[in-house]
């Protein structure tokens, strides 16, 4: 489904593209002073197996789908940003002596192999000093990110083949964080959980700083497939039952058992991260869990997660604080698609420096 606002202008923001294993999501914003307005957004389904755990198995096919979606949305801006996740990305918090940025970069490049499980020549490295030291002599937390060059270059080549100019690469969990910070600038102690079709991104925020970031190979597609296999029905019908669009009917009890067994694994992984957080941040307990991604819309999951963790759970809408022309775009559609657009919106909020 595609929604757009017919408005053309010069725009310094990148077009945000989120490529998951189930679909492509695209968001374009316009900045007006300190405000943002929504220009275009849309989604397109991907064939099964075209993208798996962040790996492009069918780059030409995915590229064509991206190109067609951009054309349908009438997006002319060629500068795009995208994000990656999965096993090819390592996000790790390390603790080092506080030092100047140049010395910090030199140290990390020299010692990278002790922090990441990949050969340094095979990855792109980036880091951010979280400035957690209160004294210049104290130690400080560093968020280190490593992404396999081969995977990133596959994306770059695919986009360039379609005449696009990739200007930034983000990580799914941090793109979600960017969208959340814009929508809720005053909420500083939260768990951000993005549940895609095959990957779950967990990003725990303490006092506005990411302190735990993990990608887990679990997602909402496994729930759909279990419903499909156990009931002997088509994938689309199973998907509708999962989302509460279609009633379970006589299979209600069977669906409940499938839901509990599958979603209990999701909850277990989320609780592991939350327990780690609370062990190290007892003075700043999490105020809420914020869900995004297609898995956020699984019927009953938000309530189930809240019951199991004892923490308030909210489903995220990335369009809070963004101006919407309701004459051209249906608010009900935005509310429905919102959780799936968190990453694309987080990228679309970023400006091109090129």
C-alpha positions in Angstrom: 0.0 0.0 0.0 1.3 3.5 -0.9 0.3 6.9 0.5 1.8 10.2 -0.6 1.4 13.9 -0.5 2.0 15.6 -3.8 4.6 18.2 -2.8 7.9 18.7 -4.4 10.7 20.8 -2.9 14.4 20.9 -2.2 15.1 18.7 0.8 18.3 18.2 2.7 17.0 15.1 4.5 17.7 11.7 3.1 15.0 9.3 2.1 14.7 6.6 4.7 14.7 3.0 3.4 14.2 0.0 5.7 14.7 -3.3 3.9 13.5 -6.2 6.1 13.0 -9.9 5.2 9.2 -9.3 4.7 8.9 -5.9 3.1 10.5 -2.6 2.0 9.5 0.5 3.9 10.2 4.0 2.6 9.7 7.4 4.4 10.4 10.9 3.1 10.1 14.0 5.4 10.6 17.7 4.9 12.1 20.0 7.5 10.5 23.4 8.1 12.7 25.2 10.6 12.5 23.0 13.7 9.4 21.1 12.4 9.1 18.1 10.2 6.3 17.3 7.8 5.5 14.0 6.1 5.9 14.0 2.3 5.6 10.3 1.3 5.6 6.8 2.8 4.9 3.4 1.4 5.6 -0.3 1.7 6.2 -3.1 -0.8 6.2 -6.8 -0.1 9.4 -8.8 -0.8 9.4 -12.4 -2.2 10.2 -15.0 0.4 13.9 -15.5 0.8 14.9 -12.4 -1.2 16.4 -11.0 2.1 17.4 -13.2 5.0 18.8 -11.9 8.3 19.9 -8.7 6.6 21.6 -10.5 3.7 20.6 -9.7 0.1 20.0 -13.0 -1.6 18.3 -11.5 -4.6 19.8 -7.9 -4.9 18.5 -7.2 -8.4 15.0 -8.2 -7.5 15.1 -6.2 -4.3 16.6 -3.2 -6.1 13.7 -3.3 -8.7 11.1 -3.3 -5.9 12.8 -0.4 -4.2 13.0 1.5 -7.5 9.4 0.9 -8.3 8.2 1.9 -4.9 10.2 5.2 -5.1 8.7 5.8 -8.6 5.1 5.1 -7.3 5.7 7.6 -4.5 7.1 10.1 -6.9 10.2 10.6 -4.8 12.9 12.3 -6.8 15.5 12.8 -4.1 18.3 10.3 -4.9 20.1 10.7 -1.6 19.0 7.8 0.6 19.9 6.3 3.9 19.4 2.7 4.9 20.0 0.5 8.0 21.3 -3.0 8.6 20.9 -5.6 11.4 21.4 -9.3 12.0 24.5 -11.5 12.5 26.7 -9.3 10.2 26.4 -6.4 12.6 28.0 -6.3 16.1 27.0 -3.6 18.6 29.0 -3.7 21.8 29.5 -1.4 24.7 33.0 -1.2 26.0 34.6 0.8 28.9 37.8 2.7 28.3 39.8 5.5 29.9 38.5 8.9 28.8 40.6 10.4 26.1 40.5 12.8 23.2 38.6 11.7 20.1 41.7 11.3 18.0 43.4 9.1 20.6 40.2 7.1 21.1 39.9 6.3 17.4 43.6 5.3 17.3 43.1 3.0 20.3 40.0 1.4 19.0 41.5 0.7 15.5 44.6 -0.8 17.1 42.6 -3.0 19.6 39.5 -3.7 17.6 40.1 -7.4 17.3 39.7 -8.0 21.0 36.3 -6.4 20.9 34.7 -8.0 17.8 34.6 -11.5 16.4 35.4 -10.5 12.8 38.7 -9.9 11.1 39.2 -6.1 11.2 40.0 -6.0 7.5 36.5 -7.4 6.8 34.4 -4.8 8.7 33.5 -1.2 8.8 34.0 0.2 12.3 32.3 3.1 14.0 32.0 4.2 17.6 30.5 6.8 19.8 31.8 8.1 23.2 28.8 8.1 25.4 30.5 10.6 27.7 29.5 8.8 30.9 32.5 10.0 32.8 31.9 12.8 35.3 35.6 13.6 35.6 38.2 13.8 32.8 40.2 11.1 34.5 37.3 8.7 34.8 36.6 5.8 32.5 33.8 6.2 29.9 31.4 4.0 28.0 32.0 3.6 24.3 29.4 2.1 21.9 31.2 0.2 19.2 29.6 -0.9 15.9 31.1 -3.2 13.4 29.4 -4.2 10.1 30.7 -6.7 7.6 32.0 -4.9 4.5 30.7 -7.5 2.1 27.1 -7.1 3.4 27.3 -3.3 3.3 28.8 -3.2 -0.1 26.1 -5.4 -1.5 23.5 -2.8 -0.4 25.6 0.0 -1.8 26.0 -1.7 -5.2 22.2 -2.5 -5.3 21.2 1.1 -4.6 23.8 2.5 -7.0 22.5 0.1 -9.8 19.1 1.8 -9.4 20.6 5.3 -9.8 20.4 6.1 -6.0 23.1 7.7 -3.9 23.5 6.1 -0.4 24.9 8.7 1.9 24.5 7.0 5.3 24.2 3.6 6.8 22.4 3.2 10.2 21.7 0.3 12.5 18.1 -0.8 13.0 18.1 -0.3 16.7 19.6 3.1 16.6 17.3 4.3 13.8 14.4 3.3 16.0 16.0 5.2 18.8 16.3 8.3 16.6 12.6 8.2 15.8 11.7 7.7 19.4 13.8 10.6 20.6 12.1 12.9 18.2 8.6 11.7 19.1 9.2 11.6 22.9 12.2 13.9 23.7 11.5 13.8 27.5 11.4 10.1 28.0 14.9 8.9 29.0 14.6 5.4 30.6 12.9 3.1 28.1 13.2 -0.3 26.4 12.9 0.0 22.6 11.9 -3.4 21.0 11.5 -3.6 17.3 10.1 -7.0 16.2 10.5 -7.6 12.5 9.6 -10.7 10.5 12.8 -12.6 11.4 14.9 -10.3 13.7 14.2 -8.6 17.0 16.2 -5.4 17.9 16.4 -4.6 21.6 17.8 -1.2 22.6 17.7 -0.1 26.2 18.0 3.6 27.0 19.2 5.0 30.4 19.1 8.7 30.9 18.8 9.2 27.1 21.8 7.0 26.3 21.8 3.5 24.7 23.4 1.1 27.2 22.2 -2.3 25.9 21.8 -3.1 22.2 21.1 -6.6 20.8 19.8 -8.2 17.7 18.1 -11.6 18.1 17.1 -14.1 15.4 13.4 -14.2 16.4 10.5 -12.6 14.6 6.8 -12.5 13.9 7.1 -14.6 10.8 7.7 -17.7 12.9 4.4 -17.2 14.6 2.6 -16.9 11.3 4.3 -20.1 10.0 3.4 -22.1 13.1 -0.3 -21.0 12.8 -0.1 -21.9 9.1 1.4 -25.3 9.7 -0.7 -26.3 12.7 -4.0 -25.3 11.1 -3.1 -26.2 7.5 -4.1 -22.8 6.1 -2.6 -20.3 3.7 0.1 -17.8 4.9 -2.2 -14.8 4.4 -5.0 -16.4 6.5 -2.5 -17.2 9.2 -1.2 -13.7 9.1 -4.7 -12.2 9.5 -5.4 -14.5 12.5 -2.0 -13.4 14.1 -2.9 -9.8 13.8 -6.5 -10.3 15.0 -8.0 -9.3 11.6 -9.6 -12.7 11.2 -11.2 -14.6 14.1 -9.7 -17.9 15.2 -13.1 -19.5 15.4 -13.0 -23.2 16.6 -9.2 -23.0 16.6 -9.1 -20.5 19.4 -7.5 -22.8 22.0 -4.9 -24.1 19.5 -4.0 -20.5 18.5 -3.6 -19.6 22.2 -1.2 -22.5 22.7 0.8 -21.5 19.6 0.8 -17.9 20.8 2.0 -18.7 24.3 4.8 -21.1 23.2 6.1 -18.7 20.6 5.7 -15.4 22.3 7.2 -16.8 25.5 10.5 -17.0 23.7 10.2 -13.4 22.7 9.5 -12.3 26.2 12.3 -14.4 27.6 14.9 -12.6 25.4 13.4 -9.2 26.3 13.5 -10.0 30.0 17.2 -11.1 29.7 18.1 -7.7 28.4 15.9 -5.9 31.0 17.4 -7.9 33.9 20.9 -7.0 32.6 19.8 -3.3 32.5 18.4 -3.3 36.0 21.4 -5.1 37.4 23.6 -2.1 36.3 21.1 0.8 36.5 19.2 0.2 39.8 18.9 4.0 40.2 17.1 4.4 36.9 14.4 1.7 36.5 12.8 1.4 33.0 9.6 3.4 32.8 8.1 1.6 29.8 8.7 -0.8 26.9 8.0 0.6 23.5 7.2 -1.8 20.7 7.7 -1.3 17.0 7.8 -3.4 13.9 5.2 -5.7 12.4 5.4 -7.9 15.5 4.2 -5.1 17.6 0.8 -5.5 16.0 0.5 -9.2 17.0 -2.9 -9.4 18.7 -2.5 -9.5 22.5 1.3 -9.4 22.6 1.6 -6.0 24.2 -0.6 -7.0 27.1 1.2 -10.3 27.4 4.6 -8.6 27.6 3.4 -6.1 30.2 2.0 -8.9 32.4 5.2 -10.9 32.1 7.6 -8.0 32.8 5.5 -5.8 35.1 6.4 -2.8 32.9 4.0 -0.6 31.0 4.1 -1.5 27.2 3.2 1.0 24.5 3.0 0.5 20.7 5.1 3.2 18.9 3.9 5.7 16.4 6.8 7.5 14.7 4.6 10.3 13.4 4.0 12.0 16.8 5.4 15.5 16.4 5.5 15.3 12.6 3.0 17.5 10.7 0.5 15.5 8.7 -1.8 16.8 5.9 -4.9 14.8 6.8 -6.5 15.9 3.5 -4.0 13.8 1.6 -3.2 11.0 4.0 -5.5 8.9 6.1 -4.8 9.1 9.9 -6.2 5.6 10.4 -3.7 4.3 7.8 -0.9 6.0 9.6 -2.0 4.6 12.9 -2.1 1.1 11.3 1.3 1.2 9.5 3.1 3.3 12.2 4.9 0.6 14.1 6.3 -0.8 10.9 7.7 2.6 9.8 9.8 3.3 12.9 13.2 2.5 11.3 12.5 4.2 8.0 11.3 7.3 9.8 14.3 7.3 12.1 16.5 7.3 9.0 14.4 9.9 7.2 15.0 12.3 10.2 18.7 12.4 9.4 20.2 15.1 7.1 22.6 14.5 4.3 26.1 16.0 4.8 27.0 15.5 1.2 
